Amino acid sequence: MSTPRRNASEVVERLVREEFARQELAAGEEQLGSEIGFVFTSTSVADDTHAFYGPVVSAARRRASSFGCDILYIAPTTDSWLEASSVERCIEQGAAGLVVFGGADGNPDVLSRRFESLPVVFVEYDTIGSRSAHVGIDNESAFGMAVGHLAATGHSRIATITGPLHTRVAAERLIGYRSTLERLGYPPRPEYIAVGDYSVGSGQEGMRQLLALETPPDSVAVACDVQAAGAIMALEEAGLRCPEDVAITGFDDADFADELDPALTTVRQPAREIGAAAIDALVGMMRDPSLQPPVVLLPGELVVRYSCGAGIRV
């Protein structure tokens, strides 16, 4: 549904509460005065406007500041690996720990052989190294919520457009799609899985592939909001309507999700909570070398708007 409007006094009251909470948080934290390296494994993840990583990095930066930590930004790599040179630059500049944002599997020895004692937190990325923690969302159950919602709103031919399946996140969301359909008793249909790469173009192409099937789907659970926007464009190009002809859900709750026509039903990732949790996990390991690296999985939240067809189906 559309975002509720608030008057100025309500907004100001919320802003004052948030500012007071930030001041209390900063005052109550032990100041470490350490350096923390932020490592990005792709240029898109390093973009401040990224639908998910933008607010994650912003929240991580604020949380690090509350501990008195300085941030070292390492330029993104071009191969989605955690490069040894990136880690080396952080160490040379005095970093006591790293947060790694994004990426695909690769270069598994970089932390297990040369930097095995370095505390590292991976955000939505497989961990490597004995002192590595993982912080992210429970992708399987979160994506399953979207698939289950499409079924609950009367759809029976549910397809998906995935992210790049060599990555942890996309693979987990595909597992969530398959397991939810299996739980609901829907027969597996391999042709209903279109592989994408989180781009607008892959959302368009994936939808075109699905529409070309002899029995096209009546709904599509898409791996991210950016792809979902591309999928809706492909529907419009084909002279079809969302959600009347094909319902669509996304994932992320990007800033534009409520601005789309139709407004996008999606799964909201707790991006700011993930960013803060990444720093909390890292600081905990920096303070206590004996601490077991944590695995933190936060829940997603289904945000129901219009693209799923909830308003037109019984």
C-alpha positions in Angstrom: 0.0 0.0 0.0 1.1 3.6 -0.4 3.4 5.1 2.2 1.3 6.9 4.9 1.8 10.7 5.1 2.8 12.4 8.3 2.5 16.0 9.3 5.6 18.2 10.2 5.3 17.8 14.0 5.2 14.0 13.7 8.3 14.0 11.5 10.2 16.5 13.8 9.3 14.4 16.8 10.7 11.3 15.2 13.9 13.1 14.1 14.5 14.4 17.6 14.0 10.9 19.1 16.5 9.5 16.6 19.1 12.2 17.3 18.8 11.7 21.0 19.2 7.9 20.6 22.3 8.5 18.5 23.8 10.8 21.1 23.0 8.3 23.9 24.5 5.5 21.9 27.7 7.4 21.2 28.1 8.4 24.8 27.6 4.9 26.1 30.1 3.1 23.9 33.7 2.5 24.8 35.8 4.4 22.3 38.2 2.1 20.5 40.1 4.6 18.4 40.9 1.8 15.9 41.0 1.7 12.1 38.5 -0.4 10.3 38.8 -1.3 6.6 35.7 -1.3 4.3 36.4 -3.5 1.3 34.1 -3.6 -1.7 34.3 -6.5 -4.1 32.5 -4.8 -7.0 31.9 -1.3 -8.3 28.1 -1.6 -8.0 28.3 -2.5 -4.3 30.5 0.5 -3.7 27.9 2.9 -5.2 26.2 5.0 -2.6 22.9 4.7 -4.5 22.9 0.9 -4.4 19.4 -0.2 -3.3 20.7 -2.5 -0.6 24.4 -1.8 0.1 24.0 2.0 0.1 22.1 2.1 3.4 24.1 -0.9 4.7 27.4 1.0 4.3 25.9 4.2 5.6 24.7 2.5 8.8 28.0 0.7 9.3 29.9 4.0 9.0 27.6 5.6 11.6 28.0 2.7 14.0 31.8 2.6 13.6 31.9 6.3 14.4 30.0 5.7 17.6 33.0 3.5 18.7 35.5 6.2 17.7 36.8 4.1 14.8 38.2 5.6 11.6 37.2 4.1 8.3 39.6 3.1 5.4 37.8 2.8 2.1 39.4 0.3 -0.3 38.6 0.7 -4.0 36.4 -2.1 -5.4 37.9 -5.0 -7.2 36.8 -5.9 -10.7 36.5 -9.7 -10.3 34.3 -10.0 -7.3 37.1 -11.6 -5.3 38.6 -10.5 -2.0 42.0 -9.6 -3.4 45.1 -10.1 -1.3 46.2 -6.6 -2.3 43.1 -5.1 -0.8 43.8 -6.8 2.5 47.4 -5.7 2.4 46.5 -2.1 1.9 44.2 -2.2 4.9 46.9 -3.8 7.1 49.5 -1.3 5.9 47.2 1.6 6.9 46.8 0.1 10.4 43.4 -1.5 10.1 42.5 -3.8 13.0 39.7 -5.5 11.2 37.7 -5.5 7.9 34.1 -5.5 6.7 33.7 -7.0 3.3 30.7 -5.9 1.3 29.3 -8.0 -1.6 31.1 -10.4 -3.8 31.1 -13.9 -5.1 33.0 -17.0 -4.1 36.7 -16.8 -4.9 40.2 -16.6 -3.6 39.5 -18.7 -0.5 43.1 -18.7 0.7 43.6 -15.0 1.2 42.5 -15.1 4.9 43.3 -18.7 5.8 47.0 -18.6 4.9 48.3 -15.0 5.2 45.9 -13.1 7.5 44.4 -15.9 9.6 44.2 -13.9 12.8 42.6 -10.8 11.2 39.0 -10.2 12.4 36.7 -9.9 9.3 32.9 -9.6 8.8 31.4 -10.6 5.5 28.1 -9.0 4.6 25.9 -11.3 2.5 29.0 -13.2 1.4 30.4 -16.6 2.2 33.0 -16.4 5.0 36.6 -17.4 4.5 39.2 -17.6 7.2 39.1 -18.7 10.8 38.3 -15.2 12.2 35.5 -14.4 9.9 31.9 -13.6 10.8 28.8 -13.4 8.6 26.0 -10.9 8.8 23.0 -10.8 6.5 19.4 -11.8 6.0 17.8 -15.2 6.1 17.4 -15.3 2.4 15.7 -18.6 2.1 12.8 -17.8 4.5 12.6 -14.2 3.3 12.2 -15.1 -0.4 9.9 -17.9 0.6 7.6 -15.2 2.1 7.2 -13.6 -1.3 6.5 -16.9 -3.0 4.0 -17.9 -0.4 2.2 -14.6 -0.7 1.8 -15.0 -4.4 0.3 -18.4 -3.8 -2.0 -17.0 -1.1 -3.3 -14.4 -3.5 -4.5 -17.0 -5.9 -1.6 -17.6 -8.2 -0.7 -21.1 -9.2 2.0 -20.7 -12.0 4.7 -19.0 -10.0 8.0 -18.4 -11.7 11.2 -16.6 -10.6 14.0 -14.5 -12.0 17.1 -15.1 -10.1 20.3 -13.3 -9.3 23.7 -14.7 -10.4 23.6 -18.3 -9.1 27.3 -18.5 -8.3 26.7 -16.1 -5.4 25.5 -17.1 -2.0 22.6 -14.7 -1.9 21.0 -15.7 -5.2 21.5 -19.4 -4.5 19.7 -19.1 -1.1 16.8 -17.2 -2.6 16.4 -19.9 -5.3 16.4 -22.5 -2.6 13.7 -20.5 -0.8 11.6 -20.4 -4.0 11.9 -24.1 -4.6 11.3 -25.2 -1.0 8.2 -23.0 -0.7 6.7 -24.4 -3.8 7.4 -27.9 -2.7 5.9 -27.2 0.7 2.8 -25.9 -0.9 2.5 -28.9 -3.2 3.2 -27.1 -6.5 5.0 -29.3 -9.1 8.5 -28.3 -10.0 8.8 -26.5 -13.3 12.4 -25.9 -14.3 11.3 -23.7 -17.3 9.9 -21.2 -14.7 13.4 -20.4 -13.5 15.0 -17.5 -15.5 18.6 -16.8 -14.4 19.6 -13.1 -14.1 22.3 -10.9 -12.6 20.4 -8.2 -10.5 20.4 -5.8 -13.5 17.4 -4.1 -15.1 18.3 -5.8 -18.4 18.2 -9.2 -16.8 14.8 -8.5 -15.4 13.5 -7.6 -18.8 15.2 -10.6 -20.6 14.0 -13.0 -17.9 10.4 -11.8 -18.2 10.6 -12.1 -22.0 11.8 -15.7 -21.7 9.0 -16.6 -19.3 6.3 -14.9 -21.5 7.6 -16.9 -24.5 6.7 -20.2 -22.8 3.8 -22.3 -24.1 2.2 -21.9 -20.6 3.6 -18.6 -19.2 3.5 -17.9 -15.5 0.8 -15.9 -13.8 3.2 -14.5 -11.3 7.0 -14.0 -10.9 9.0 -13.7 -7.7 12.0 -11.6 -8.7 15.4 -11.7 -6.8 15.6 -7.9 -6.4 13.7 -4.7 -7.0 15.9 -3.5 -9.8 15.2 -6.6 -11.8 11.5 -6.4 -10.9 11.3 -2.9 -12.5 12.8 -4.4 -15.7 10.3 -7.3 -15.6 7.4 -4.8 -15.4 8.9 -3.0 -18.4 9.0 -6.2 -20.3 5.3 -6.8 -19.5 4.4 -3.4 -20.7 6.3 -3.9 -23.9 4.3 -7.1 -24.5 1.0 -5.2 -24.0 0.4 -6.9 -20.7 -0.5 -5.5 -17.3 0.9 -6.0 -13.9 -0.7 -7.4 -11.8 -3.8 -8.2 -13.9 -2.0 -10.4 -16.3 1.2 -11.2 -14.4 1.8 -10.4 -10.7 5.3 -9.5 -9.6 7.2 -9.3 -6.3 10.7 -7.9 -5.7 13.2 -8.0 -2.9 15.0 -5.1 -1.1 12.3 -2.5 -0.7 14.4 0.0 -2.6 13.6 3.7 -2.5 11.7 3.6 -5.8 9.6 0.5 -4.9 6.6 2.6 -3.7 7.0 5.0 -6.7 6.6 2.3 -9.4 3.2 1.9 -11.2 2.0 -0.4 -9.8 3.7 0.0 -6.5 6.0 -3.0 -5.9 5.2 -5.7 -3.4 8.7 -6.6 -2.0 10.7 -8.0 0.9 12.3 -5.3 3.0 15.8 -6.1 4.0 16.8 -4.5 7.4 19.7 -2.8 5.7 20.6 -0.4 8.4 20.3 -3.1 11.1 22.7 -5.3 9.0 25.2 -2.5 8.7 25.2 -1.8 12.5 25.3 -5.6 13.3 28.4 -6.0 11.0 30.3 -3.4 13.1 29.1 -4.8 16.4 30.3 -8.3 15.3 33.7 -6.9 14.2 34.2 -4.8 17.3 33.4 -7.8 19.5 36.1 -9.8 17.8 38.6 -7.0 17.9 38.1 -6.6 21.7 38.2 -10.4 22.4 40.5 -12.5 20.2 39.0 -15.6 21.7 35.4 -14.8 20.7 33.8 -17.2 18.3 33.0 -15.3 15.0 29.3 -14.9 15.0 26.7 -15.7 12.3 24.0 -13.1 12.4 20.9 -13.7 10.2 18.2 -11.0 10.4 14.6 -11.6 9.2 13.1 -9.9 6.2 9.7 -8.2 6.1 7.0 -8.6 3.4 5.8 -5.2 2.2 2.5 -5.7 0.4 1.6 -3.1 -2.2 -0.2 -3.6 -5.6 2.1 -5.4 -8.0 1.3 -8.8 -6.4 -2.4 -8.6 -7.2 -3.5 -8.7 -3.6 -6.1 -6.0 -4.4 -7.7 -7.7 -7.3 -7.7 -11.4 -6.4 -9.7 -13.2 -3.7 
